Amino acid sequence: MSASRKIEGVVTRFAPSPTGYLHIGGARTALFNWLFARHHGGKYLLRIEDTDRARSTEPAIDAIFDGLNWLGLGGDEEPVFQFVRTPRHAEVAQALLDSGNAYRCYLTPEELQARREKAQAERKPFRIDSEWRDRTPGPDEEGKPFVIRIKAPKDGETVIEDMVQGAVTVQNAEIDDFVLLRSDGTPTYMLAVVVDDHDMGVTHIIRGDDHLNNAFRQLTIIKAMGWPIPAYGHVPLIHGPDGAKLSKRHGALGVDAYRDELGILPEALFNYLLRLGWGHGDDEIISREQAVEWFDMDHVGKSPSRMDYKKLENLNGHYIREADDARLADLIAPKLGIDAAGRELLQRAMPELKARAHDLNQLAEGAEFLFAARPLSFDEKAAALLTDESRGHLATAHAALSALESWTHDSTDAAVRKVAEDHELKLGKLAQPLRAALTGKTTSPGIFDVLVLLGRDESLARIADQMLGAH
């Protein structure tokens, strides 16, 4: 697969509204913008669209930055906050008014509502057709509230050569004279986005395809101002496993929940989101460096992607096995509430622990036996293994292990195998109750690794607790 041609001067942006957490679809949009900019040696910028003052919150802004930084998708420059740019937005609305590309509209909310209801009754689409479009306000309008509307072209059509969707055409008659500036002087989303993208020098707008209709309206402003037209790439949304739009019903989570609740590593989520709607042949495991080298918009799919939590879990398991042991120990130590000595033991145990974990929660759970206080508590399956017969075998194993001069994987292995042979037992008939006695569970790292990690004294004490005659 050939590398795509490099484009000079690329500037992309990710522009979330801080009305909640950074959701998974937003994270993928940020990722695609980051990758496109990196691939072309350009810039990737962040903008917080906080003009909805009632719903924009500081905790949401913090959560967005936290999620982006965790994924390694922080902006190349200080983020732009849309609200503080309100005077600039109003300035552009005035410029459009002065050039005759916009007009003051004095239609009242009541008049608009009546027209909306009439259209509904007649089963017609409601489009603004304001008599103020070509009418000059007179003395009667002095002091009355008004909005500033764009003069959208009524004839012809607008075509967008979308990087994902291909050529998309809309008849200009379908684009109404939308509001640029409200009667209180505040800009609408449609105006603010266009002005900010222009002032930030954005050349490529990559976002969800739910914004495709907005692009046609935004182009009306861009063309009226005589500004350069950005390239658009509208990416299909992420759907749930059932094919419906991803929602809370599917357990749609913020990026922070994938980290804090599900125990996902950032590199796993990065890789998973990359492959959610984009591909490079049959490659599934793709490093950050490879992603930057290979990413292009040509291979973004036109169909919605489906969340596959099992796939994410498997990918996360791969990255856990690849991860540095010290880093993993640092990540799960807080879950276990251990001291520095415990942290050291945890790191030593990590090669064995991480081999079977798919997430950090499983990793922490798998490590619990190392720090369990005696006498151990047992899960149901482990308790069932500790019969009178197996307790008797544990006493024999205890005697053999106690006699060892050195406590290593090989020496404990040889001792336990000899006990099994001497008593004509399959190794599992001895190893399974031994595992239960040592860990309280039926799954753990290899039994001889467990013995070495716990050490001689702790291992012998835990076995002794469960020997026949100890109860």
C-alpha positions, 0 to 999 in steps of 0.5 A: 500500500503506497504512502499518500502524497504529503500536503503542505501547511496542513492545520486540523482541529478538534473542537468539542463542546464541554457539556459532558465527558470526552466520549469515544466518538469524540476521541476517535475524531481527535485521533483522526485529526491528530494523525492527519496533521502528523502524517503531513507534518502539519499542526493539530489544534484544540478548540473548546466550543463553550458558547453554551454557557448554561451547559458548559462546565469546568469539570467537563473541560478538565475531563476533555483535556485529561482524556486527550492527554492520556491518549497522547492527543494534546494540541500543538498550541494553547487551546482556543476558547470560543466564548471569549471570541464573541466580539470577533464573531459579532465583527464578522456578522457586521461585515456580512451585513455591511457587504449586503450578504446578511440582513437584519430580520425583525420577525418575532418569535411568535410570527416564526412559530405561527409560520412553523405551525402552518408548514406542519399543518400543510405537511411542508418542510419549514424554511425561513422566508423572511420579508426582511431579506430585501427590505430596509428597516424604517423608523417603526423598527427603531429600538425593536429586537432583531437577529442578523441572518445570512442571505443564502443563495436561492439558485443553483447548487453547492457541491462538497468534494468530501474526503470520505463521502465523495461528491455531495450535492445540495440544492441551494434552495434547501439552505435557509437564511439561518441566524448569525447573530441572536437578538442579544448580540451573541453568535450562533454556533454556525457563525462562531465555528466558521470564524474560529476555523478561519482565524485558526488557519484550519485547512482540513475539517475532519469530523462526524458525518452528523455535521455534513449538513452544517458544512453546506450552511457554513460554506455560505458564510465562507464564500460570502466572506471570500475566505479560503474553503477548507477540505472536508472529511465527514467520518461515519459515526460509531454504532453499538454492537447491534448496529444502532447509533452508539448510546448510553443503552450500549454502555457508551462511556467517556474515555476516562471510564475506559481507563478508570473503570475498564482498566484499558491502556491508552495505547490499546484504546489508541490502536482500537479507535484507529481501526474503528473505521480505518484500515491498513490491509490486514494489520490489526496491531498498529503502533503510534509510529506506524499509524502516523506513517500510514494514515490517510483519509482514503481508507476511512470507511463510508459505513458506520463502525460497530463497537466490539468490546471483546476486540478491545479487550483482546487488544488490551491484553496484547498491550498489557503483555507488551507493557513495561513491568514497572509501569504496570506495577505503578498502575495497579499498586493503588488498587491493591493498597500496598507499600513499597515492599509490596510494590517491589514484589508486584513488579517481580510477579508481573511477568507471570501475572500479565500473561493472562490478564485482559485489563488492569482490573483483572491484573490487580485481581490476579495479584491479590493473592500475593498480599492476602492476609492469613488465613486466606478466604476462598472462592467457591471453586477453591473451597470445593478442592479442599477435601479431607483427601486433598488436605492429606496430600497437602500435609505430605507436600508440606513435609517435602517442601519444608525439607528443601535446602533451596527454594526455587522454581526447579526445586519446588517443581521436583519436590511436588512432582516426587510427592505426586509420583510416590502417591500415584497421583496425577500432578493436577490432583496435587497442584490444584488443591495446592493452588487453592491453599496458596491463593484462595482461587483456582486460577493463578500464575504457574504453581511453582511461580506462586511458591517462589513469589510468596517465598518459603515461609509464607508458602509453608504457612499457607499450606499448613493452614489447610492441612489435614488436622489444621481444622 
